[in-house]
């Protein structure tokens, strides 16, 4: 070999080895995944499944209550769909009592578990309860996870204000008073991201909130950024870390932005990260439960609504945030509001109950009914001496949102709003109330806008 | 002077070597990423009717796994082995199902569309099945029918022309439904509260013949 070839040949071999090593590390790293992500809850009982239950929360005084549960069993390696044989007990205590009483769960033919809590428990202000279920394979789980230390609660209601919406008339929606922000789909400076493709959901910006000085902050998670629209100013893009496909957002009174990241395929648990007004990260904490759908500001910081318990978990003001263990200790069935109040919601297709409670006592309550199917409750915020509520009304082929101003005596006003949901957002993040203005995240095939509706009238 | 000559010889060699490495290793990696599907199989067995609960248990095995358009296999370790694949490309061969393939497997359906009976697909069986989300929306195939959304219960589904998700737990406190679905590449597969029931884009879909 000629000597002049030695150095180029050596370089060729070195370059090849370095390149191959870097690519291999990259590929293997992608395959193994990132184990340094958010970790899950601390309690591992060996129960590899889930207890499903919808807490009744608000029940008529003096009536028995049925508590229903279903259990999703961990797949077994030989036949993952095989059923298990769960059994267990509900533990109940009246608000005046110290000790819990065991009520065995009965199983029906389909494996659904239930227990009827006698009317004696609803003659007073209500009761606490939790369930222990054994899956028939030797593993047990409590729901809520902390059991007796942080139980679920039921408030009894009497003399609630009745609001009958009758049959909803579609097509009489109110036009927005103002469009405060308007963006096309895309990844550019004045655009918001759209995730779409064959055989998958069509997802736009997940959420938004309104901060100090009425600046609108949009979670543009597809482009991994926040977009801030100052009132009358130029929009600003603030890049942030975001792992999942969707999330939610809440802005504190001091401008701190709290982002709920559902984790998606990248992380097993949702996480809340806080950022200052310029998008600089402050802190982050995992949520105590594996599924979370809402983050809202409470008087003591953000609170997150999560599953399977359907409790509200406080995550703490910015830095240091609360650990999952501390979140579990402080979890509440109602959402904390100003003045020591909590907002409590329980809705079904035929009726929706709302209450403002203080501790164990109901301060005000409403029963909303309609002969048109009720959908999800998008918003329930204290307003005046009552609540401002936004809920969906739907048939098989139509849907609209109805805004209800609930005063202590009943319905003080209402109007309908176009659903404008061409792209999906976080499921309960289409509306925000700021002062007397209701904001809506709307979308069509050309892009997204934030619309404003002045509520007006006597509070 | 001599070192400069060595360097002048070495540098083109390093550049050439790096380029060759990228061409040899980089191109297949870019095209096929993790090739998770390379570890999958074609195993299934035919069964008699199962319950809705068994179907939900099976679907739960895919929670916290990935999403892959046109895909159909996952390993139940609660990690997406192929995160961040470019969406909309079936050739990335990543882990997880897409929305319609997930429904097909979780409903224990057979690939033969006139055959309404049950087939257990192993989790690592790489099968999508013959139906799109729109097919489920319109009740295509012998096992599938449409149903009023107001009458749906768990293990039924809500289907649009572009997406389908199965009811995991109907009617939460805020009157959503918890849906189990293969959602998108960044979302993966999992259970989330959704408002599909009241969205006119979506119709009710049901598998027949549960035991």
Contacts between the chains, C-beta under 8 A, distances in Angstrom:
chain1	res1	chain2	res2	distance
A	4	B	9	7.2
A	6	B	9	7.3
A	7	B	5	7.9
A	7	B	6	5.0
A	7	B	7	7.9
A	7	B	8	7.9
A	7	B	9	3.1
A	7	B	10	4.7
A	7	B	13	6.7
A	8	B	9	4.7
A	8	B	10	7.0
A	8	B	12	5.6
A	8	B	13	3.9
A	8	B	16	7.7
A	9	B	13	6.2
A	10	B	10	6.4
A	10	B	13	6.3
A	11	B	9	6.9
A	11	B	10	4.0
A	11	B	11	6.4
A	11	B	12	6.7
A	11	B	13	2.4
A	11	B	14	4.1
A	11	B	15	7.7
A	11	B	16	7.5
A	11	B	17	6.5
A	12	B	13	3.9
A	12	B	14	7.3
A	12	B	16	5.1
A	12	B	17	4.2
A	12	B	20	7.6
A	13	B	13	7.6
A	13	B	17	6.3
A	14	B	10	7.9
A	14	B	13	7.3
A	14	B	14	5.8
A	14	B	17	6.3
A	15	B	13	6.4
A	15	B	14	3.8
A	15	B	15	6.4
A	15	B	16	6.4
A	15	B	17	2.5
A	15	B	18	4.2
A	15	B	19	7.8
A	15	B	20	7.6
A	15	B	21	7.0
A	16	B	17	3.7
A	16	B	18	7.2
A	16	B	20	5.5
A	16	B	21	4.9
A	17	B	17	7.4
A	17	B	21	7.8
A	18	B	14	7.8
A	18	B	17	7.4
A	18	B	18	6.7
A	18	B	21	7.4
A	19	B	17	6.5
A	19	B	18	4.3
A	19	B	19	7.8
A	19	B	20	7.4
A	19	B	21	2.7
A	19	B	22	5.8
A	19	B	25	7.2
A	19	B	26	7.9
A	20	B	21	4.6
A	20	B	24	7.5
A	20	B	25	5.5
A	22	B	21	8.0
A	23	B	21	6.5
A	23	B	22	7.2
A	23	B	25	4.4
A	23	B	26	5.5
A	23	B	29	6.2
A	24	B	25	7.0
A	26	B	29	7.6
A	27	B	25	7.9
A	27	B	29	5.1
A	27	B	33	7.9
A	27	B	34	7.2
A	30	B	33	6.8
A	30	B	34	5.8
A	30	B	82	7.2
A	30	B	83	7.2
A	30	B	84	7.4
A	31	B	34	4.6
A	31	B	36	7.9
A	31	B	81	5.9
A	31	B	82	7.5
A	33	B	79	4.9
A	33	B	80	6.9
A	33	B	81	6.5
A	33	B	83	6.6
A	34	B	83	8.0
A	49	B	57	7.8
A	49	B	60	7.1
A	50	B	60	7.2
A	52	B	168	7.7
A	52	B	169	4.5
A	52	B	178	7.7
A	54	B	169	7.6
A	54	B	171	6.2
A	54	B	172	5.7
A	54	B	173	5.8
A	55	B	173	6.1
A	57	B	173	6.2
A	70	B	53	7.6
A	70	B	154	7.6
A	70	B	169	7.2
A	72	B	56	5.9
A	72	B	57	6.0
A	72	B	60	5.0
A	72	B	168	7.8
A	73	B	57	5.0
A	73	B	60	7.9
A	74	B	57	8.0
A	74	B	60	7.6
A	75	B	57	6.2
A	75	B	58	6.7
A	75	B	60	6.7
A	75	B	61	4.1
A	75	B	76	6.2
A	75	B	123	7.7
A	79	B	120	7.1
A	80	B	57	6.7
A	80	B	58	5.3
A	80	B	61	4.8
A	80	B	76	7.2
A	80	B	123	6.2
A	81	B	50	6.3
A	81	B	54	4.1
A	81	B	55	6.5
A	81	B	57	5.0
A	81	B	58	3.6
A	81	B	108	7.6
A	81	B	120	7.2
A	82	B	54	6.7
A	82	B	57	7.0
A	83	B	51	6.8
A	83	B	53	5.8
A	83	B	54	5.7
A	83	B	57	6.8
A	84	B	57	8.0
A	110	B	51	7.0
A	110	B	52	7.6
A	110	B	53	6.6
A	111	B	51	8.0
A	111	B	53	5.6
A	195	B	87	7.1
A	195	B	184	5.5
A	195	B	185	8.0
A	195	B	186	6.9
A	196	B	162	7.6
A	197	B	69	6.5
A	197	B	87	5.0
A	197	B	88	3.9
A	197	B	184	7.7
A	198	B	69	6.2
A	198	B	88	6.5
A	198	B	162	7.2
A	199	B	69	5.7
A	199	B	70	7.6
A	199	B	98	4.2
A	199	B	99	5.3
A	199	B	100	5.4
A	199	B	101	7.7
A	199	B	132	6.5
A	199	B	133	5.9
A	199	B	162	7.2
A	199	B	163	7.2
A	200	B	67	7.0
A	200	B	69	6.7
A	200	B	87	7.1
A	200	B	98	6.6
A	200	B	99	6.3
A	200	B	162	7.2
A	200	B	163	6.2
A	200	B	182	7.7
A	200	B	183	6.7
A	200	B	184	4.7
A	200	B	185	7.6
A	201	B	99	7.6
A	201	B	162	7.5
A	201	B	163	4.6
A	201	B	181	7.7
A	201	B	183	5.4
A	201	B	184	5.7
A	201	B	187	7.5
A	202	B	162	6.2
A	202	B	163	7.3
A	203	B	184	6.2
A	203	B	187	7.8
A	243	B	186	7.8
A	244	B	186	6.3
A	244	B	187	6.5
A	245	B	183	5.9
A	245	B	184	5.0
A	245	B	185	7.8
A	245	B	186	4.0
A	245	B	187	2.9
A	245	B	188	7.4
A	246	B	187	6.5
A	246	B	192	7.6
A	262	B	187	7.6
A	262	B	192	7.2
A	264	B	186	5.1
A	264	B	187	4.6
A	264	B	188	5.3
A	264	B	190	7.8
A	265	B	64	8.0
A	265	B	65	7.7
A	265	B	66	5.1
A	265	B	67	6.4
A	265	B	80	3.9
A	265	B	83	5.4
A	265	B	96	7.6
A	265	B	185	7.2
A	265	B	186	6.4
A	265	B	187	6.4
A	265	B	188	2.8
A	265	B	189	7.7
A	266	B	80	6.9
A	266	B	83	5.3
A	266	B	84	7.8
A	266	B	186	7.5
A	266	B	188	7.7
A	268	B	64	5.5
A	268	B	78	5.9
A	268	B	79	7.8
A	291	B	178	7.6
A	291	B	190	7.6
A	291	B	191	6.0
A	291	B	192	6.4
A	291	B	193	7.3
A	293	B	176	7.4
A	293	B	192	7.2
A	293	B	193	4.6
A	305	B	174	8.0
A	307	B	172	7.5
A	307	B	178	6.8
A	307	B	191	7.8
A	307	B	193	7.0
A	310	B	172	6.5
A	310	B	173	5.1
A	345	B	173	6.2
A	345	B	174	5.9
A	346	B	173	5.3
A	347	B	173	7.1
A	347	B	174	6.2
A	347	B	175	3.7
A	348	B	171	6.0
A	348	B	175	6.1
A	349	B	150	6.8
A	349	B	171	7.4
A	349	B	175	7.1
A	352	B	175	7.0
A	373	B	150	6.0
A	373	B	198	7.2
A	374	B	175	6.4
A	375	B	175	6.3
A	375	B	195	6.5
A	375	B	197	6.7
A	375	B	198	3.3
A	376	B	174	5.6
A	376	B	175	4.8
A	376	B	176	4.9
A	376	B	195	4.9
A	376	B	198	6.7
A	377	B	174	4.9
A	377	B	175	6.1
A	391	B	175	7.9
A	392	B	195	7.0
A	392	B	198	4.6
A	394	B	197	7.6
A	394	B	198	3.7
A	394	B	199	7.8
A	394	B	200	7.4
A	396	B	148	6.0
A	396	B	149	6.0
A	396	B	150	7.3
A	396	B	200	7.5
A	396	B	203	7.7
A	397	B	200	5.4
A	398	B	200	6.0
A	399	B	198	5.1
A	399	B	199	6.4
A	399	B	200	5.5
A	419	B	199	7.8
A	421	B	199	6.7
A	427	B	176	5.7
A	427	B	192	7.4
A	427	B	193	5.2
A	427	B	194	5.5
A	427	B	195	5.0
A	428	B	174	6.2
A	428	B	176	7.3
A	428	B	193	7.7
A	428	B	195	7.9
